[in-house]
Amino acid sequence: MKKRIITSSEIGETIKRRRQELGLSQERLGEMLNVSYQQVQRYENGSNKLNVENIQVIADLLGLPVASFFASVSVSAVAEPQAPYAAPEEKNLLKYFRKISDRRDRTVIVSVARLAAEKS
């Protein structure tokens, strides 16, 4: 059985749906991608194809796993709640925090972060 190929339009629909879920305008997403809002429109309607690197960047900005662009599942079902844009330090903090399996260690990290935030 031949697998169905995901089209640029379907990838664009995923981008549009997630952008709207996050309350982002095409203009704001364009700023985050360093492209015009017209380019975002072309991505969303499938008239311009995205390369792998751009799909990864958009996935990161929208808080989606790259697989969500190619799977026939709801974007909302696979998306982890994230800020629409996170600074590199925030991404690193989250990445390393997720690798901590000991619950007590996680609690200590959260306490340290809270204390540092309250001090600022």
Secondary structure, DSSP 8 states (H G I E B T S, - for coil): -------HHHHHHHHHHHHHHTT--HHHHHHHHTS-HHHHHHHHHTSS---HHHHHHHHHHHT--GGGGTSSS-HHHH-----SS--HHHHHHHHHHHH---HHHHHHHHHHHHHHHHH-
